[in-house]
Amino acid sequence: MSHTAFVYHDLYDLQFGDHVFPTVKYKLVRQALIDKGVLDPAEIFTPDPATDDDVALVHTSEWIRKLKFGTISYTDILRLEIPYSQQVIRAFWLAAGGTILASRLALQRGLGFNIGGGFHHAFPDHGEGFCAIHDVAIAVRRLQRDGLAPKAMIIDTDVHHGNGTAAIFADDPSVFTLSIHQRDNYPEIKPPSSIDIHLEDNIGDSEYIRRLSETINIAIPGFRPDIIHYVAGADPYCQDQLGGLNLTFDGLRERDRIVFERAARENIPVVVTLAGGYAIELDDTVRIHAATAEVGELTYKEIGTWVKTSLT
C-alpha cells in the first residue's frame, strides 16, 4: 500500500476557460500521477463537501451566507478575481472536504495529498486572490475540534504570502505558520506569520533551499506539531506568470524533499495541498505538482519510520 492517500474530485475543475488560474490542472495532475505509476486510480479517495458547520469553524456566518445564497457583492467578486457561481462555491466546499479527508488519512498513512486546495488568501469574512474559503484552516480546526491533532504547523511555499493563514491564526499558540515567499509580490499587505521568509526578486535554487532548510530544521523540532499542512505552490518556478522567483524543476523537488524528510524523521504526518501554479506552459505546472507527490511518497518509503496515529 502506498504511504500517500490521494484525495480528488472531478468537480475541483471549475472550467474557467481563458483564466490565469488553470483549474484544469487538478485532473491533469491526477492523470500524470496515474501515468507515472504513483497513483492507482482504484485507490483515490473521493471527498464529500465540507459541512457548513465545518466552514463556520473559520469563516463568519455572514460570509458563508453570501457565498451559499448568492448575495455576494460586486466588490467581493473583484477581490476574489474569479467568476462567481454556485458551481464555484460547491468546488470550494469540496476542496475543504478534501483537505479534511486528506488530513485524517495522513494520520493513518503518513501522507495525505489533496489534489486541489491550498486556498491561503481567504479571510474569515471575505475572500481574495482566487480563494473563497480557507480549506487548510478549516481542516486544522476540524481536527482540533475532534481531538486528533491539537497542534498544527502550516508550511507555505507558494510564491505569494499566506496572508489569510497569518490573519486567521494570529496569536494562536496551537498553530505555527511559516511562509516563504517573494516579498514584492501579491498581497500588498502581509500580516505576520509565526515566521516569514521574505525573499528578494529572482532568488534561485541555492539561496531558497538554504533559507528554507535552516528554518525548517529549527521550526519543526522546536514546535513539534501533531500534523503539518504543506501548501506546495508551483509558482516559485522561474517560468511562472504570477511569480518573480527563479527556481528550477530540480530546486522545487529539493524544496519538497526538505519538508518531507524533516517531517518523516520527526514522525509527523503531512497533508499536501497544491495552491498556486501559473506557468507559461501548463504542462510545467502539472509536472511540478506531480513531482511533489513523487518526492513525498519516495521520502516516506525510504525513511520508513511512520507510526500510525489512531483516529478513535
Secondary structure, DSSP 4 states (H G I P E B T S, - for coil): --SEEEE--GGG----SS-SS-TTHHHHHHHHHHHTTS--GGGPBPPPPPPHHHHTTTS-HHHHHHHHHT---HHHHHHHTS---HHHHHHHHHHHHHHHHHHHHHHHHSEEEESS---TT-BTTB-BTTBSS-HHHHHHHHHHHTTS-SSEEEEE-SSS--HHHHHHTTT-TTEEEEEEEETTSS-SS----SEEEEEPTT--HHHHHHHHHHHHHHHHHHH--SEEEEE--STTBTTBTT----B-HHHHHHHHHHHHHHHHHTT--EEEE-----BSSHHHHHHHHHHHHHHHHHHHHHH----PPP--
